[in-house]
Amino acid sequence: MLELPKCVTEGKTSQEALKNAQEAVVEMLSHSEVVPIQIEPRSDIKTGNPWIDNFGCFQNDPTFDDFLAEMEAYRRELDQEEGRQA
């Protein structure tokens, strides 16, 4: 059994239920409209996930590209010391 808002279907077999579900969803969507909206992220809300909470914090830092270049050079140096190729 599949339920979506105002969209319910059943079948005697799983194949029949899937066929009925597909027809019901197509019917429901044929009367729908997709409306895109832009939602600006709020910097005052923290998720508790440091990857998300700090995303983009260096976007206006003029020294960040230099930092990335130094990090890349350091990693290559370590790879060479360990006999690996990057």
Backbone hydrogen bonds, N-H to C=O, Kabsch-Sander energy under -0.5 kcal/mol:
donor,donor_aa,acceptor,acceptor_aa,energy
2,L,9,T,-1.4
4,L,7,C,-2.7
7,C,4,L,-2.8
9,T,2,L,-1.6
17,A,13,T,-2.4
18,L,14,S,-2.5
19,K,15,Q,-2.3
20,N,16,E,-2.7
21,A,17,A,-2.5
22,Q,18,L,-2.5
23,E,19,K,-2.2
24,A,20,N,-2.4
25,V,21,A,-2.7
26,V,22,Q,-2.5
27,E,23,E,-2.4
28,M,24,A,-2.6
29,L,25,V,-3.0
30,S,26,V,-1.6
31,H,27,E,-0.5
31,H,28,M,-1.1
32,S,29,L,-1.7
35,V,33,E,-0.6
39,I,37,I,-0.5
40,E,38,Q,-0.6
43,S,41,P,-0.6
45,I,42,R,-1.0
46,K,44,D,-0.5
53,D,49,N,-3.1
54,N,50,P,-1.6
55,F,52,I,-1.0
57,C,54,N,-2.0
59,Q,56,G,-1.6
61,D,58,F,-1.7
64,F,61,D,-1.3
67,F,63,T,-2.0
68,L,64,F,-2.5
69,A,65,D,-2.1
70,E,66,D,-2.3
71,M,67,F,-2.4
72,E,68,L,-2.4
73,A,69,A,-2.2
74,Y,70,E,-2.3
75,R,71,M,-2.3
76,R,72,E,-2.2
77,E,73,A,-2.2
78,L,74,Y,-2.4
79,D,75,R,-2.5
80,Q,76,R,-2.3
81,E,77,E,-2.1
82,E,78,L,-1.9
83,G,80,Q,-1.0
84,R,79,D,-2.9
